[in-house]
Amino acid sequence: MSVTRAPKDIARRLSEKGRARSDGWRRETFTLPRLDARAKAREWFDRYPKAAYMTEIEFWRELEDGRIEFVMRRLPSAD
């Protein structure tokens, strides 16, 4: 049986495969107004203490509209 593979199908499969690979960290990306971003980061640090989960803000930047885009990461060690 022959299967036709469109470039978009190949790209989707490769993207899914890349997400399946893990370096052991759990990450979540947020884009929020500045005050909400601070509250969300504090929520993560309260819920996943740095001592147990090594929680940190891996990356952040301010967007042109003033919102903050940031990536929180933690280890799943105590899940």
MIMISE-522859 format. One record per residue (C-alpha): chain; z, x, y. Coordinates in pm, 1 decimal, padded with zeros to 6 digits, m for minus. Layout:
N
vexvex | Z | X | Y
A | Z | X | Y
...
***
This chain:
79
vexvex | Z | X | Y
A | 00000.0 | 00000.0 | 00000.0
A | m00098.1 | 00139.5 | 00340.5
A | 00137.3 | 00103.1 | 00633.9
A | 00001.9 | 00120.6 | 00985.8
A | 00237.0 | 00299.3 | 01221.5
A | 00189.9 | 00248.8 | 01592.7
A | 00325.7 | 00517.5 | 01824.8
A | 00588.8 | 00273.5 | 01955.7
A | 00714.1 | 00216.4 | 01598.1
A | 00740.6 | 00589.0 | 01534.3
A | 00920.6 | 00640.6 | 01866.5
A | 01165.8 | 00359.1 | 01786.2
A | 01245.3 | 00503.8 | 01442.4
A | 01298.8 | 00852.3 | 01582.2
A | 01523.5 | 00713.1 | 01854.1
A | 01733.3 | 00524.8 | 01599.9
A | 01752.6 | 00832.6 | 01380.0
A | 01876.5 | 01039.6 | 01674.3
A | 02151.3 | 00787.9 | 01746.2
A | 02260.9 | 00798.5 | 01383.8
A | 02335.7 | 01170.2 | 01413.0
A | 02684.5 | 01229.8 | 01535.5
A | 02872.0 | 01528.2 | 01665.6
A | 03201.6 | 01350.9 | 01601.7
A | 03250.1 | 01218.8 | 01956.4
A | 03250.0 | 00854.5 | 02058.4
A | 03071.9 | 00804.9 | 02389.2
A | 03021.7 | 00513.4 | 02621.2
A | 02818.2 | 00508.4 | 02942.6
A | 02916.5 | 00296.9 | 03242.5
A | 02753.2 | 00223.7 | 03578.3
A | 03003.4 | 00064.5 | 03815.7
A | 03106.5 | 00048.6 | 04181.0
A | 03338.3 | 00340.3 | 04269.5
A | 03670.0 | 00150.5 | 04249.0
A | 03571.0 | m00022.5 | 03924.7
A | 03461.5 | 00313.4 | 03780.5
A | 03803.7 | 00461.6 | 03857.4
A | 03975.1 | 00163.0 | 03696.2
A | 03754.6 | 00188.2 | 03384.7
A | 03822.6 | 00561.9 | 03348.0
A | 04198.4 | 00499.8 | 03386.6
A | 04173.8 | 00223.8 | 03123.9
A | 04015.9 | 00470.6 | 02879.0
A | 04278.8 | 00738.4 | 02947.7
A | 04556.6 | 00480.7 | 02899.6
A | 04405.4 | 00338.2 | 02580.6
A | 04295.4 | 00673.0 | 02433.2
A | 04545.3 | 00939.4 | 02548.1
A | 04398.3 | 01285.1 | 02594.0
A | 04655.6 | 01439.8 | 02358.8
A | 04541.2 | 01229.9 | 02061.0
A | 04174.2 | 01166.9 | 02140.1
A | 04074.5 | 01454.1 | 02374.0
A | 03942.1 | 01185.9 | 02610.5
A | 03739.0 | 01309.8 | 02904.5
A | 03472.2 | 01217.9 | 03154.1
A | 03180.3 | 01408.9 | 03009.1
A | 02935.5 | 01346.9 | 03293.9
A | 02925.3 | 01156.6 | 03620.7
A | 02697.7 | 01111.1 | 03919.3
A | 02676.8 | 00893.5 | 04227.3
A | 02365.1 | 00676.7 | 04240.8
A | 02172.4 | 00604.4 | 04561.4
A | 02332.5 | 00259.9 | 04590.8
A | 02683.6 | 00410.2 | 04577.7
A | 02761.5 | 00311.2 | 04219.9
A | 02898.1 | 00572.0 | 03980.9
A | 02729.9 | 00638.3 | 03647.7
A | 02955.6 | 00817.9 | 03402.0
A | 03000.9 | 00894.7 | 03034.2
A | 03344.6 | 00874.5 | 02874.3
A | 03391.8 | 01056.2 | 02546.9
A | 03672.7 | 01074.7 | 02293.6
A | 03736.6 | 01168.4 | 01935.9
A | 03786.9 | 00886.7 | 01684.8
A | 04083.4 | 01084.4 | 01541.6
A | 04345.1 | 00811.0 | 01558.5
A | 04121.4 | 00505.5 | 01503.0
***
